[in-house]
């Protein structure tokens, strides 16, 4: 209860990664890669993480 009293709002804090938003260029790369290779989502994620380090599975799925 004490930690809730110090907060300005009663909503819960976000628990996910701080930034999952991709730039338009990164999103275009991911979409083109998925369409071209037709790989499974996890395989695309592992292949693209070298070029887009902030990429997560949820961001790739979107």
C-alpha positions as CSV (number, residue, x, y, z in Angstrom):
1,X,0.0,0.0,0.0
2,X,2.8,2.4,0.8
3,X,4.2,2.3,-2.8
4,X,0.7,3.0,-4.2
5,X,0.3,6.1,-2.0
6,X,3.4,7.7,-3.5
7,X,2.2,7.3,-7.1
8,X,0.4,10.1,-8.9
9,X,-2.1,7.6,-10.6
10,X,-3.7,4.3,-9.6
11,X,-2.9,2.5,-12.9
12,X,-0.2,-0.2,-13.0
13,X,3.2,0.6,-14.4
14,X,4.1,-0.9,-17.7
15,X,6.1,-4.2,-17.4
16,X,7.2,-4.8,-21.0
17,X,10.3,-3.5,-22.7
18,X,10.9,0.2,-22.7
19,X,10.7,0.7,-26.4
20,X,9.2,-1.8,-28.8
21,X,8.4,0.7,-31.5
22,X,10.3,0.1,-34.8
23,X,11.1,2.8,-37.2
24,X,9.4,2.8,-40.6
25,X,12.6,1.5,-42.2
26,X,13.0,-1.3,-39.7
27,X,9.4,-2.3,-40.1
28,X,9.7,-2.4,-43.9
29,X,12.8,-4.6,-43.6
30,X,11.0,-7.0,-41.3
31,X,7.9,-7.2,-43.5
32,X,10.0,-7.7,-46.7
33,X,12.1,-10.4,-45.0
34,X,9.0,-12.3,-43.8
35,X,7.3,-12.2,-47.1
36,X,10.4,-13.1,-49.1
37,X,11.6,-16.0,-46.9
38,X,8.3,-17.4,-45.7
39,X,10.1,-18.6,-42.5
40,X,8.4,-19.2,-39.2
41,X,8.1,-16.2,-36.8
42,X,10.9,-17.5,-34.5
43,X,13.3,-18.2,-37.4
44,X,12.7,-14.7,-38.8
45,X,13.3,-13.2,-35.3
46,X,16.7,-15.0,-34.9
47,X,17.8,-14.0,-38.4
48,X,16.7,-10.3,-38.0
49,X,18.1,-9.7,-34.5
50,X,21.6,-9.2,-35.9
51,X,20.4,-6.2,-38.0
52,X,17.7,-4.9,-35.7
53,X,18.9,-5.5,-32.1
54,X,15.8,-4.0,-30.4
55,X,13.5,-6.4,-32.3
56,X,11.3,-8.6,-30.1
57,X,8.9,-11.4,-31.0
58,X,5.8,-9.3,-30.4
59,X,7.1,-6.4,-32.5
60,X,7.9,-8.8,-35.4
61,X,4.4,-10.4,-35.1
62,X,2.7,-7.0,-35.4
